[in-house]
Amino acid sequence: MATNPVTTISSTDKLKQTLKTVMDAALFIEQIVGEVGPAGGAGGFDIATTERVTAAFGNLAAIAIQAAHDVAGKELTPENVMALMPVSTSLQPAVEK
C-alpha cells in the first residue's frame, strides 16, 4: 500500500492563505457597496444590504482575530480575544431581535 508523504504547511503558505482570505472578504464588501453605488444607489442601503455588509465585516474581523492568534501562537479563547480589545472599548449587551 502506497502512502502519501506527510507535508507541513509553512508559515509562508499560511500567511498567503490568510492574506487571500482577507482580500476575498474585502472584495466581497466592495462588491456589496458597489451594488448600491457611491450615492447609495436607487434604494440606498436597505436592511438586507446592511445585514450583508455587517456579516461581511464580522467575517473579516474573525479572520483578523484568527490571524492575530496564529501569529502570537496562542489558542483562540474568549479571554484571548478580549485581550485584543482596546482598554477603552466598552462592551454593549447583545440586542435581541
Secondary structure, 3 states (H helix, E strand, C coil): CCCCCCCCCCHHHHHHHHHHHHHHHHHHHHHHHHHHCCCCCCCCCCHHHHHHHHHHHHHHHHHHHHHHHHHHCCCCCHHHHHHCCCCCCCCCCCCCC
